[in-house]
Amino acid sequence: MHTPPASAQTWSHRFDTALHPAIAQFNASIGFDMTLIEYDLTGSQAHAKMLAKTGIISPDEGETLVKGLETIRQDYRQGQFRPSIEAEDVHFAVERRLTELVGEVGKKLHTGRSRNDQVGTDIRLYLRDQIIRLRQQLKQLQAVLLSLAAQHIDTLIPGYTHLQRAQPLSLAHHLLAYFEMAQRDWERLGDVMARVNVSPLGCGALAGTTFPIDRHYTAELLGFGGLYANSLDGVSDRDFAIEFAAAASVIMVHLSRLGEEIILWASDEFGFVRLNDSCSTGSSIMPQKKNPDVPELVRGKTGRVFGHLQGLLTLMKGLPLAYNKDLQEDKEALFDTVATVQGCLEAMTLLLQQGIAFRPQRLQQAVSSDFSNATDVADYLAAKGVPFREAYDLVGQVVKTSLAAGKLLKDLSLEEWQQIHPAFEADIYDAIAPQQVVAARNSYGGTGFEQVRHALQVARRQLEQA
């Protein structure tokens, strides 16, 4: 009889010599795929129950396997099961430990299954849980945005286009824009979930199996919504991982945009928010500094998540069917994407909740000291029957001469207004007051206070229904 080489792997009877230690280290994934152990145990328990149900193994054997796997779970949770590099991966580690615990019957667990469909199942179970958590975190972020918005309906903030003062806004309206982005993120992850929640278990290495397995039963036990209809596709598909990384990247885009605004708002040049001690740091040399580390780190980590998306796309672009060892590289990208986005969502939620305080007086000063009400002067004339383009040109001239004179529009006398056009009356001052400028934009989805209150009601219902 052939004797397997020292440090034998499950597949070693085909080989005459042991794997070179450096290649064993290079080949192993145990250093990171232990993240999947709970999911591997859950998937294996479902597989064992199916083997017993279909008569491939006896009911007693099935029960022994399920109990043995549960023992491994408890040992892992108590820190008593920590396999070394020799285990190669989490799947071999579990199977080897199971055989030590229950004897020869442990070797029957892998009947009708390959590592290819096994790891595909584990990843999907893992990612399904992480999507659920991420969606919960998005709702927590939305709740904080909603709470802030409700406090600042009447607070005004300059609105920008091209990072130039454009028109004043309700601060609540500004915050609710990020609520809407988070809502799309929540919905997008729900769409991704539909592709994640499909079972490849039973696809085997690539062609299915000769055993009379029941894939529908294992899918039901594991809570999958469907099954892969093609075994080749089932073991080699990573579309769901790419979709998840893309959705994660969009979340990071939104967090980074919000982070960028907070960084600007916290600067002396803007001064719209004050950084609280709980979410900011100081300088090692400049004692006056208070740094917005949280939004800066979120902004920086965004590129990291983008990189994982690009990496997954590149990983998949040249792979022939079916499984290839390249696919081992999907896990670290997924694990780090999940950890990064979850960490950034938690940090940004805390920052909004505890780390910043808006400065309403400074904001009021900002919206009262510019020409962001110029469009309202043109609208005023247009409402009086002056063609809008003519009114636009007139107001452009007014802004030009006012800047030269060091005046704001509110500083012009009624006589000066009427010299510009006889349609101007004393109510022009009310029309260009910042509060009225915001209130007047009452079209659906606009910044008018009535619309903002309606948007808050809609947002509350969305949170309650999630």
SULLINRA-V254027 format. One record per residue. RES is the residue in one letter. SS is DSSP state (alpha for helix, beta for strand, coil for the rest). PSI is psi in whole degrees, 0 to 359 (none if undefined). Layout:
((RES	SS	PSI) (RES	SS	PSI))
This chain:
((M	coil	141) (H	coil	134) (T	coil	124) (P	coil	154) (P	coil	164) (A	coil	156) (S	coil	46) (A	coil	142) (Q	coil	172) (T	coil	327) (W	coil	10) (S	alpha	343) (H	alpha	344) (R	alpha	346) (F	coil	151) (D	coil	337) (T	coil	157) (A	coil	157) (L	coil	137) (H	coil	136) (P	alpha	321) (A	alpha	323) (I	alpha	324) (A	alpha	317) (Q	alpha	316) (F	alpha	323) (N	alpha	334) (A	coil	147) (S	coil	3) (I	alpha	335) (G	alpha	337) (F	alpha	336) (D	alpha	4) (M	alpha	343) (T	alpha	332) (L	alpha	2) (I	alpha	316) (E	alpha	324) (Y	alpha	326) (D	alpha	319) (L	alpha	318) (T	alpha	315) (G	alpha	321) (S	alpha	324) (Q	alpha	318) (A	alpha	319) (H	alpha	318) (A	alpha	319) (K	alpha	322) (M	alpha	319) (L	alpha	321) (A	alpha	319) (K	alpha	322) (T	coil	358) (G	coil	9) (I	coil	325) (I	coil	168) (S	coil	159) (P	alpha	321) (D	alpha	319) (E	alpha	318) (G	alpha	316) (E	alpha	321) (T	alpha	317) (L	alpha	315) (V	alpha	315) (K	alpha	320) (G	alpha	318) (L	alpha	323) (E	alpha	325) (T	alpha	317) (I	alpha	320) (R	alpha	312) (Q	alpha	320) (D	alpha	318) (Y	alpha	315) (R	alpha	332) (Q	coil	6) (G	coil	17) (Q	coil	358) (F	coil	101) (R	coil	83) (P	coil	152) (S	coil	184) (I	alpha	333) (E	alpha	339) (A	alpha	345) (E	coil	300) (D	coil	172) (V	alpha	328) (H	alpha	314) (F	alpha	323) (A	alpha	315) (V	alpha	315) (E	alpha	320) (R	alpha	316) (R	alpha	322) (L	alpha	317) (T	alpha	324) (E	alpha	324) (L	alpha	317) (V	alpha	357) (G	alpha	206) (E	alpha	330) (V	alpha	336) (G	alpha	333) (K	alpha	350) (K	alpha	349) (L	coil	324) (H	coil	4) (T	coil	129) (G	coil	20) (R	coil	149) (S	coil	160) (R	alpha	334) (N	alpha	311) (D	alpha	336) (Q	alpha	310) (V	alpha	324) (G	alpha	322) (T	alpha	314) (D	alpha	314) (I	alpha	319) (R	alpha	319) (L	alpha	317) (Y	alpha	308) (L	alpha	327) (R	alpha	314) (D	alpha	320) (Q	alpha	325) (I	alpha	319) (I	alpha	315) (R	alpha	316) (L	alpha	321) (R	alpha	324) (Q	alpha	319) (Q	alpha	322) (L	alpha	322) (K	alpha	325) (Q	alpha	319) (L	alpha	316) (Q	alpha	321) (A	alpha	320) (V	alpha	317) (L	alpha	318) (L	alpha	318) (S	alpha	316) (L	alpha	317) (A	alpha	318) (A	alpha	331) (Q	alpha	344) (H	coil	35) (I	coil	315) (D	coil	358) (T	coil	132) (L	beta	150) (I	beta	143) (P	beta	136) (G	beta	146) (Y	beta	146) (T	beta	141) (H	coil	24) (L	coil	26) (Q	beta	145) (R	beta	129) (A	beta	287) (Q	beta	148) (P	beta	152) (L	beta	158) (S	beta	131) (L	alpha	326) (A	alpha	319) (H	alpha	318) (H	alpha	313) (L	alpha	324) (L	alpha	340) (A	alpha	321) (Y	alpha	330) (F	alpha	316) (E	alpha	320) (M	alpha	315) (A	alpha	327) (Q	alpha	317) (R	alpha	322) (D	alpha	317) (W	alpha	316) (E	alpha	320) (R	alpha	318) (L	alpha	326) (G	alpha	322) (D	alpha	318) (V	alpha	323) (M	alpha	324) (A	alpha	326) (R	alpha	334) (V	alpha	321) (N	coil	51) (V	beta	131) (S	beta	126) (P	coil	358) (L	coil	128) (G	coil	354) (C	coil	345) (G	coil	207) (A	coil	320) (L	coil	343) (A	coil	13) (G	coil	202) (T	coil	158) (T	coil	347) (F	coil	151) (P	coil	61) (I	coil	165) (D	coil	92) (R	alpha	328) (H	alpha	325) (Y	alpha	313) (T	alpha	322) (A	alpha	319) (E	alpha	316) (L	alpha	325) (L	coil	0) (G	coil	20) (F	coil	148) (G	coil	349) (G	beta	182) (L	beta	150) (Y	coil	132) (A	coil	349) (N	coil	123) (S	alpha	324) (L	alpha	313) (D	alpha	321) (G	alpha	319) (V	alpha	345) (S	alpha	353) (D	coil	130) (R	coil	21) (D	alpha	319) (F	alpha	325) (A	alpha	320) (I	alpha	316) (E	alpha	318) (F	alpha	315) (A	alpha	325) (A	alpha	315) (A	alpha	320) (A	alpha	322) (S	alpha	322) (V	alpha	321) (I	alpha	315) (M	alpha	326) (V	alpha	313) (H	alpha	317) (L	alpha	322) (S	alpha	321) (R	alpha	315) (L	alpha	318) (G	alpha	318) (E	alpha	319) (E	alpha	318) (I	alpha	321) (I	alpha	315) (L	alpha	313) (W	alpha	328) (A	alpha	350) (S	coil	158) (D	coil	329) (E	coil	324) (F	coil	301) (G	coil	29) (F	coil	335) (V	beta	157) (R	beta	132) (L	beta	129) (N	coil	158) (D	alpha	331) (S	alpha	341) (C	alpha	25) (S	coil	166) (T	beta	171) (G	coil	180) (S	coil	149) (S	coil	347) (I	coil	334) (M	coil	102) (P	coil	343) (Q	coil	350) (K	coil	146) (K	coil	113) (N	beta	140) (P	coil	65) (D	alpha	321) (V	alpha	304) (P	alpha	331) (E	alpha	318) (L	alpha	320) (V	alpha	315) (R	alpha	319) (G	alpha	319) (K	alpha	343) (T	alpha	317) (G	alpha	327) (R	alpha	315) (V	alpha	319) (F	alpha	319) (G	alpha	321) (H	alpha	322) (L	alpha	312) (Q	alpha	321) (G	alpha	317) (L	alpha	319) (L	alpha	316) (T	alpha	322) (L	alpha	318) (M	alpha	340) (K	coil	336) (G	coil	15) (L	coil	121) (P	coil	157) (L	coil	140) (A	coil	258) (Y	coil	142) (N	coil	152) (K	alpha	338) (D	alpha	327) (L	alpha	347) (Q	alpha	335) (E	alpha	354) (D	alpha	333) (K	alpha	309) (E	alpha	323) (A	alpha	315) (L	alpha	313) (F	alpha	316) (D	alpha	325) (T	alpha	313) (V	alpha	310) (A	alpha	321) (T	alpha	313) (V	alpha	319) (Q	alpha	317) (G	alpha	319) (C	alpha	321) (L	alpha	317) (E	alpha	314) (A	alpha	318) (M	alpha	324) (T	alpha	315) (L	alpha	321) (L	alpha	314) (L	alpha	325) (Q	alpha	321) (Q	alpha	341) (G	alpha	345) (I	beta	155) (A	beta	127) (F	beta	153) (R	coil	87) (P	alpha	322) (Q	alpha	318) (R	alpha	321) (L	alpha	318) (Q	alpha	319) (Q	alpha	320) (A	alpha	316) (V	alpha	350) (S	coil	4) (S	coil	35) (D	coil	190) (F	coil	27) (S	coil	358) (N	coil	10) (A	alpha	321) (T	alpha	327) (D	alpha	332) (V	alpha	317) (A	alpha	319) (D	alpha	323) (Y	alpha	311) (L	alpha	320) (A	alpha	323) (A	alpha	339) (K	coil	4) (G	coil	358) (V	coil	129) (P	coil	137) (F	alpha	318) (R	alpha	324) (E	alpha	317) (A	alpha	319) (Y	alpha	314) (D	alpha	320) (L	alpha	313) (V	alpha	324) (G	alpha	319) (Q	alpha	320) (V	alpha	315) (V	alpha	317) (K	alpha	311) (T	alpha	326) (S	alpha	319) (L	alpha	319) (A	alpha	327) (A	alpha	357) (G	coil	31) (K	coil	157) (L	coil	166) (L	alpha	325) (K	alpha	343) (D	alpha	349) (L	coil	140) (S	coil	162) (L	alpha	324) (E	alpha	318) (E	alpha	320) (W	alpha	315) (Q	alpha	337) (Q	alpha	330) (I	alpha	314) (H	coil	136) (P	coil	347) (A	coil	342) (F	coil	135) (E	coil	181) (A	coil	337) (D	coil	358) (I	alpha	328) (Y	alpha	322) (D	alpha	321) (A	alpha	330) (I	coil	5) (A	coil	135) (P	alpha	317) (Q	alpha	320) (Q	alpha	325) (V	alpha	317) (V	alpha	313) (A	alpha	326) (A	coil	341) (R	coil	72) (N	coil	17) (S	coil	157) (Y	coil	128) (G	coil	2) (G	coil	182) (T	coil	359) (G	coil	144) (F	alpha	323) (E	alpha	317) (Q	alpha	322) (V	alpha	319) (R	alpha	321) (H	alpha	317) (A	alpha	323) (L	alpha	320) (Q	alpha	316) (V	alpha	317) (A	alpha	320) (R	alpha	319) (R	alpha	321) (Q	alpha	319) (L	alpha	319) (E	alpha	329) (Q	alpha	348) (A	coil	none))
